[in-house]
């Protein structure tokens, strides 16, 4: 009789310990990650933009290939693409510098113009490397497929075009007619990136904002190198 009672007590104790261990295990499990309303809203917002981008680019990429509605304009779109390429402008500005003669004020502006273009390339490459957004599926024969430039966000051409427009407006007196031509060129470059299927619309918008912000850094001399300081640094 005593043995039976002891067996029952042992079983009850074992059962109680098992329940207790399960209870402890449940409470010891790490809490599951739950998305906050704010992060959920941001995610939905980004997904909505991405969905809208993909819908719009299918309609707007009218020159993405020769069999498209305006495929015959593709060679002209490529010329616009080349005209806004960073490598072209990194050659144009130094050429203007050597043509400036003894005009130190003009040379100082051109030095900072070149610096702005280099900074633009660095900023866009960094952002592309962070987001790594793939380019639209209809993007073909794109020459900008090396390193981070194969990514879509932001549009480097859009950022560069806006930077050039606002930098020229702030620093160079080129006359109203030439400035209007420059503005038309900027509009055509921005449009060509979408028409060729190189970028989504939001890539263009983000690129434009970046270009304007970059130009403001130089307009208010947050970033600026004086010609004399540069000469002193070279001669020291």
N, C-alpha and C positions, 0 to 999 in steps of 0.2 A: 504493500500500500504506500509506503514511504517512497519507494523507488518510482512508482507511477506519478506521485505528486511532484517529485523532483524533475521527472521528464517533462511534465506539463509546464512547469515553471521555466525550464530551459528553453522550451519551444516558444513560450510567450515572450521570453526575454529576447530570443533571436529575432522573432517577428517584429518586436518593438524596435530593436536596433536597426532592422532593415528599413522600416518605415522612416525612422529618424535619419538614416543615411541618405535615403532618397530625398527627404525634405531638405537636408543640408545641400545635397548636390544641386537641387533646383535653384536654391538661393545663391549658390556659389557660381552658377553659370554667368558669364559676362553678359551685360545687357545688350540687346540687339540694337543696332544703329537705326534710329528713326529720323527721317528727314523732317526738318523744320518747315513750317509754312513758307518761310522766306526762300529757302533753298528750293523747295518744290515749285514756287512761283517762277524763280529764275530759270529752272530747268524747263518748265513749260514754255516760258517766253522764248528761250533759245531754240527749242524744238519747233515752235511756231514759225520763227524767222527762217529756220533751215527748210521747213516744208514750203514756205512761201517762196524762198529763193529758188528751190528746185522746180517749182511750178512756173515761175516767171522766166527762168533761163531757157526753158523749153520753148517758150513763145518768142523771147527776145533775141535768141542766138540765131539771127537771120543770115549771118555770114560765116557760120561755124564750119561749113563745107561748101564745095562748089555746087552741090545739088540742092542747096537751100534756095529760098525765094530770091534773096539778094546775094547769092554766091558769087556773081560776077564782080561784086565790089570787094571781094576778099583781098586782091592785090593792094588796093588802096588802104584797106584796114591794116595790112601788114606794114605799109609805109608809115602809117601813124604809130604803129607799135614800135618800129625802129626809132622814130623821131623822139619817142618818150623814154627810150632805154637809158638806164643809168650810165652805161659805158660811153654812150655818145656824148652826154652832158659832161662827163668827167674829162672829155677831150676838148669840148667847145670852150669851157670856161678858162682853162689854162691858155688856150690859143688867144682868147680875148685879152688875157692878162699881158701876154707878150706884145700885143698890139697896142696896149694902153700907153706906151711910151713913158714919159716922165710924170704922168698924172698920178700922184701918190694917193689922192682921194679915191679915184676910180680903182686903182690897184687894191686898195684896202677893201673896197666893197667886193671885188672879184675874189679876193682871198677868202673872205667870209662866205661868199656864194659857193665856192668850192667846198669849204668846210661844212656848209649846210647840206650839200648833196651827199657828202660822205657820211654825215650823221644820219641822214635819211635812210641810206642803205643799211647802216648798222641797226637802226631802230626797227625797220621793216623786217630785216632778217631775224632779229631777236623775237619779234612777235610771231612771225611765221613758224619759227622753231618751237614756240610755246604751244600754239594752238594746233598746228599741223592739220589744218583743214584741207581735204583733198579738193582738187580743182573739179569743175563740172565735167561730167562724163563725155560731153561733146567736144571737149578741148583736144584739138589735134595739131600736129606739127608745131608744137610750141617749143621755141628755142630756149625758154627759161626753165629748164628742167634739171638744173644742177643744184646740189645742196638743198638749202631750205627754200630756194626760189621755186621749187616744184609745188609748193603749197599755195593755197588760195587766199588766205586771210592774213593781212590786208592786201589790197592791190597796190603794189609798189609804183605802178605807172600813175595811179590816181593820186597817191601821196606826193610823188615827185612833181606832177603837173601843177598841183595846188601850191606846193612850195615855190616852184618857179614863178607862178603867177603873182603871188603875194610878195615874194622877195623882190621881184622886178618892180612891182608897184611901189614898194617902200623905199627903194634905193636908187633906181635909175629913171632918168627923165627921157623916155623914148618917144614921146608924142602920143596923142590920143588914138590916131589911126593905127599905129603899130601895136599899141596896147590892146585895141579891139581885135586885131588879128591874132594876138597872143591868146586872148580870152576865147576866141573861136577855136583855136588849136586845142586848148585845154578841154573844151566841151567835146570836140571830136575824139580826142584821146580817151576821155572817160567813156563815151558811148561805144567806142570800138572794142573796149575790153569786154563789154557785155555782148555786143553783136557777134564777136568772134567766139564767144563761149569760153573765154579765158577765165572770167571771174563771175561770181554771183553778185547780184545787186548790192547786198550788204557789205561785200568786200570793198566795193567802190566807195560806199558811204564812209566806212571806217577809214579807208585810205585818205579820203578827202579831209576828214577831221584831223588825222595825223599830220598831213601836209600843212594845214592852217596853223596847228599848234607849233610845228617846227618853225614856221616863218615868224611867229610871234616871239620865239626865243631870240631871234636875231633882230627883229624890229625894235625890241626894247632892250637890246644889248645884254640880255641874260647870258648869251653866248656871243662873244665878239672878240676878234683879235685886231689890234691896231697895227698899221703898217710899220710904224716905228718900233713897236715891241718885237715884231717879227724880225726886222732887220737887226735889232740889237741881239736877239737870240741867235741869229745866224752868225753874226760877227764875233760873238763872245767865245 
